[in-house]
């Protein structure tokens, strides 16, 4: 019986890598709340609500992970980050693409960078069907434009798309 227990101990799943995105989301919620202090009260309430939902979900995830750690089912090793090694170039390119997107927002504007990022990310992740490559980025950019720029009048960077569409709204 001790042999089975020891074997199970050595083959526990490492969940350290699974904590990266939830902790980043919780940190982003803090950053977002810090940056919207000058926004209209409606935007602050919406931002606060979204931050609370993020913190609740991350809290549930962390409690669940802590219980799994306590039961000995998992470890905090970050075993999933580099495995499988064949996927590592795609992961690195995705991080670079994200950084490029952030750098281009001031020049291209919010709407166009969202559309280009989604298109290029989907392509990088293997989507080759033209229909979703067009519809998803176009829909996300359009919804983002209408919601954030038209409805909430946020101070997102404006580019050529925003300047062309401003006469509509």
N, C-alpha and C positions, 0 to 999 in steps of 0.2 A: 504494500500500500504506500509506503514511503517513497518507493521508486516512482509510482504514478504521480504523486504529489510533486516530487522534484522535477519530473519531466514536464508537468503542467506549468510549473514555476518558470522554467526556461523558455517556454513557448507562449508566454503571455504577449498579447498585442501591445505594442507601444503606441500610446495615444497623444504623445507630446505634440506631434505635428498637427493633430486635430484641434488643438487649443489655439493655434496661431490666428486663424480668421475670426473666431468669436472674440478673442481678446482685442484684436485690431478693431472690430466693429464696436465694441464697448468704448475703446479709446477714441474712435472717430465720433461717436455720439457725444462724448465730452467736448471734443474740439468743436463740433458743430454748434452745440449750445453756447460755447464761449464766443463764437463768431457771429451769432445772430442777435446779439444784445441790442443792436441798433435797428433791427427789422421791425415792421409793424407787429402789433400784438398778436394778430392772427397767425402770422408765420412763426412767432415764438411759441405759441400754444401748440401748433402742429409739430414743430420741431421737438418740443418737450415730450409730447405724446409718443412720437416715433422713438426718441431716445429711451423713454421708459419701457416701451415694448422691447427694444433691443436689449436693454439691461435685464429685463425679466427673462427673455429667452436665453441669454448668455448665462444668467444665474441658474436657471434650470439645467442647462447643459453642464455647468461646472459642478452642481450638486450631484447630478447623475454620474459624472466622471469621478468625483470624490468617492461615491458609494462603490463604484466598480473598483477603484483603487483599494479601498478598505477591504473588499471581499477578495482581493488578490487576483482579479480577472485581467487586469491591465497594468501596465507600467507607464511612467512618464517619458520613456524613451521616444525620441522623434524618428522612429524607424521609417515612416512613410515618405519623408521628404525626398530622399534620393533614390527611392525604389519605385517602379522599375527604372533602371538606369537609361533605358531607351527613351523614356518620356522626359528626361531631364532637359534636353535642348528645347523642347516645346515649352516647358515651364519657365526656363530662362528667357526665352523669346516673349512669352506672355508678360512677364514682369517688365521687360524692356518696352514692350508695346504699351503697357499701362503708364510707364514713366513718360514715354513719348507723348501719349495722349494728354497727360497733365501739362507737359511743356508747351503743347500746341494750342491749348484752350485760349490763352490770351490773344493769339493771332487769328485763329480760325473761328473762334466763338464757340459757345456751348453746343448749339444744335448740330453744327457740322462735325465737331469733334466726337460727339456722342455717336452719330451715324457712322463715321469713319472707323471709330474704335470698335463698334459692334461688328461691322462688316469685316474688318481685318482680324478680329479675335475669332469670329466664327470660321473664317477661312483657315486661320492657323490651327484651329481645333478640328478641322477636317470636313466642314460643311462645304459641299460643292454644288448643291442644288441652287439654281439662280433664284428661285421663288423666295425661300427664306432669307437668302443673302440680301435681297432687296426689301422685302416686306418688313422684316423685324427691325433693321436699323431705321428705316423710314418711319415706321410706326413709333418706335421709341423716341426718336428725335422730334417727331411731331407732337407727341403727347408731352414730352418734356418742355418743348417750346410753349405750347398752349398753357400748361399748368404753371411752370415756373416763371416764364417771362411775361405772358399775357395776363394770366389770372392773378398770380402773386406779385408780379412786378419786381422780381428779385434782381439783384445787381450782378447777374451772371455776365461773363464776358460776351460782348456782342461781336459778331463777325458778319460776313457777307449774307448769310441766310437771314439773320436777324434784321439787318438793314433792308434787305429786299422785302421782307414780310411785314415790316412795321406799318406800312400804309394800309394793310388789311385790318389792323386792330388799333 
